[in-house]
């Protein structure tokens, strides 16, 4: 994700709890976008380095995200 000068949190100038509601939403959306990229890269990288199928690694990561979503629903 590219730096957005309209979100001070990216520059490390505010703690998350000090952000406005909109700034928090933007930060969360950015984190989710970065998480998706990281998971996709991890699955590709892991497949090449461990010999495990890309889909198996991706499925395990998706399971972790699903467990997170379940915790948030409680």
Legacy VTK file of the C-alpha trace (Angstrom):
# vtk DataFile Version 3.0
C-alpha trace
ASCII
DATASET POLYDATA
POINTS 74 float
0.000 0.000 0.000
1.329 3.422 -0.889
1.785 6.177 1.677
-1.247 8.425 1.982
-0.310 11.806 3.503
-3.908 12.247 4.685
-3.477 9.434 7.222
-1.091 10.611 9.964
-0.995 7.137 11.505
1.180 5.885 8.659
3.844 8.398 9.574
3.793 7.180 13.150
2.572 10.494 14.500
-0.471 9.145 16.385
-1.293 6.069 18.409
-4.182 4.049 16.951
-6.452 4.978 19.873
-5.841 8.665 19.115
-6.997 8.395 15.499
-10.411 9.578 14.429
-13.007 6.967 13.516
-12.291 7.535 9.803
-8.525 7.336 10.321
-8.952 4.077 12.250
-11.070 2.656 9.419
-8.426 3.638 6.859
-5.698 2.096 9.005
-7.629 -1.173 9.391
-8.347 -1.313 5.654
-4.663 -0.749 4.919
-3.662 -3.449 7.384
-6.069 -5.914 5.787
-4.748 -5.120 2.308
-1.179 -5.644 3.558
-2.187 -8.899 5.273
-3.646 -10.226 2.024
-0.442 -9.403 0.142
1.666 -10.972 2.901
-0.379 -14.190 2.931
-0.226 -14.524 -0.858
3.530 -13.960 -0.831
4.020 -16.354 2.102
2.152 -19.117 0.273
4.210 -18.646 -2.912
7.502 -18.325 -1.009
6.725 -21.273 1.255
5.825 -23.524 -1.646
9.204 -22.884 -3.230
11.167 -23.320 -0.022
9.338 -26.104 1.774
8.027 -28.159 -1.101
4.521 -27.923 0.374
1.814 -27.127 -2.148
0.945 -23.438 -2.448
-2.745 -24.253 -1.905
-2.019 -26.066 1.391
-0.149 -23.072 2.800
-2.840 -20.695 1.583
-5.567 -22.877 3.122
-3.782 -22.882 6.497
-3.508 -19.070 6.444
-7.163 -18.731 5.443
-8.039 -20.890 8.447
-6.138 -18.474 10.691
-8.049 -15.535 9.222
-11.346 -17.389 9.669
-10.531 -18.033 13.335
-9.769 -14.344 13.762
-13.121 -13.456 12.175
-14.896 -15.894 14.508
-13.232 -14.273 17.537
-14.320 -10.841 16.363
-17.930 -12.017 16.016
-18.096 -12.965 19.712
LINES 1 75
74 0 1 2 3 4 5 6 7 8 9 10 11 12 13 14 15 16 17 18 19 20 21 22 23 24 25 26 27 28 29 30 31 32 33 34 35 36 37 38 39 40 41 42 43 44 45 46 47 48 49 50 51 52 53 54 55 56 57 58 59 60 61 62 63 64 65 66 67 68 69 70 71 72 73
